Amino acid sequence: MMVPTKTGLLLFWMVFIPGMLLAQKSGEGTVRIIQDPAIEQLVQKHIRVNETREGIPGYRIQIFFDSGTNSKTKATSVCDEFRRRYPGMSIYLTFSTPNYKVRVGDFRTRLDAFRFLQELQLDYPNAYVVADQINLSNID
């Protein structure tokens, strides 16, 4: 009886195993998924809910917040000034009774928003990062 040596085992692994791995048959096959019908209903419900959303969770920087007389005029003025200073950056003027807000950017992460906030600090010292629904197509 012959006892395999370490060299013999190594030779076996180097020669025969790769050949066995390559010997697998490639081609088309079928996959059959067996699942509870409630799973498919949940997936369809999730798709419908996502289609009604106007954006995804993200962050913006709020550079203006005011209420009272002339607050709309002030907010519009802040928007115009921001557009001149930072062309191409998205800007949003919203009214939520009784306040006008100006928010800028569409940032996927808080870190990205904070990086841009550092640039804004000289021009807008009271600016701060807020969580908001952002437009995926406008991610800055």
C-alpha positions in Angstrom: 0.0 0.0 0.0 1.3 3.4 -1.0 1.0 6.3 1.4 0.4 9.7 -0.3 3.1 12.3 0.4 2.7 16.0 0.7 4.1 16.4 -2.8 1.7 13.8 -4.2 -1.3 15.5 -2.6 -0.2 18.9 -3.8 0.2 17.5 -7.3 -3.3 16.0 -7.1 -4.8 19.4 -6.0 -2.9 21.3 -8.7 -3.8 19.0 -11.6 -7.2 17.4 -11.0 -9.2 20.0 -9.0 -8.9 22.9 -11.5 -9.9 20.4 -14.3 -13.0 19.4 -12.3 -13.9 23.0 -11.8 -13.7 23.8 -15.5 -15.6 20.6 -16.4 -18.9 22.1 -15.2 -21.5 22.4 -17.9 -22.4 26.0 -18.9 -25.6 27.0 -20.6 -29.1 28.1 -19.8 -31.2 26.7 -17.1 -34.3 27.5 -15.2 -34.8 28.9 -11.8 -38.0 28.2 -9.9 -38.9 30.5 -7.0 -41.3 29.2 -4.5 -42.7 31.9 -2.2 -45.8 32.9 -0.4 -48.0 35.1 -2.6 -48.1 37.7 0.2 -44.4 38.5 -0.5 -45.3 39.6 -4.1 -48.1 41.7 -2.7 -45.7 43.4 -0.3 -43.2 44.1 -3.1 -45.9 45.6 -5.3 -47.1 47.8 -2.4 -43.6 49.0 -1.8 -43.2 49.9 -5.5 -46.5 51.9 -5.4 -45.5 53.8 -2.3 -42.1 54.7 -3.8 -43.7 55.9 -7.0 -45.8 58.5 -5.0 -42.8 59.9 -3.2 -41.4 63.2 -4.6 -37.9 62.5 -3.6 -35.6 60.5 -1.3 -34.4 61.2 2.2 -31.4 63.5 2.2 -30.1 66.9 3.3 -30.2 70.5 2.4 -28.8 73.7 3.9 -31.2 76.3 5.1 -29.9 79.8 4.5 -33.0 81.8 5.3 -36.0 81.6 7.5 -38.4 84.5 8.1 -42.1 85.4 8.7 -44.0 88.6 8.8 -44.2 91.5 6.4 -41.9 91.5 3.5 -40.6 88.0 4.3 -41.5 86.8 0.8 -39.6 89.8 -0.7 -36.6 89.0 1.5 -36.7 85.3 0.7 -36.8 86.1 -3.1 -33.8 88.5 -2.6 -31.8 85.8 -0.8 -32.6 83.4 -3.7 -31.4 85.8 -6.3 -28.2 86.6 -4.3 -27.5 82.9 -3.8 -27.9 82.2 -7.6 -25.4 84.9 -8.4 -22.8 83.6 -5.9 -23.3 79.9 -6.5 -24.6 79.3 -10.1 -25.7 75.8 -10.9 -26.5 74.9 -7.3 -30.2 74.0 -6.7 -32.2 76.4 -4.5 -35.7 76.0 -3.0 -38.0 78.7 -1.8 -40.9 77.2 0.3 -43.7 78.7 2.3 -44.9 76.8 5.4 -47.4 79.0 7.2 -46.3 81.6 8.4 -42.7 81.1 7.4 -40.7 81.5 4.2 -37.6 79.2 3.9 -34.8 79.2 1.5 -32.9 75.8 1.3 -30.1 74.9 -1.1 -28.6 71.8 -2.4 -29.6 68.1 -2.7 -27.1 66.1 -0.6 -27.4 62.4 -0.1 -25.3 62.4 3.1 -25.0 64.8 6.0 -21.3 64.8 5.5 -21.7 66.2 1.9 -24.0 68.9 3.2 -21.6 69.9 6.0 -18.8 70.2 3.4 -20.8 72.7 1.4 -21.9 74.4 4.6 -18.2 75.2 5.3 -18.1 77.1 2.0 -21.3 79.0 2.8 -20.3 80.1 6.3 -18.8 83.4 5.3 -21.7 84.5 3.1 -24.5 82.9 5.3 -23.3 82.6 8.9 -26.7 81.5 10.2 -27.0 78.6 7.7 -27.4 75.1 9.0 -28.0 71.5 7.7 -31.6 70.1 7.7 -33.0 66.7 6.8 -35.3 67.0 3.8 -36.7 65.1 0.8 -34.3 65.7 -2.0 -34.5 65.3 -5.7 -32.4 62.4 -6.8 -31.8 63.9 -10.3 -30.3 67.0 -8.7 -27.8 65.4 -6.3 -25.0 67.9 -5.8 
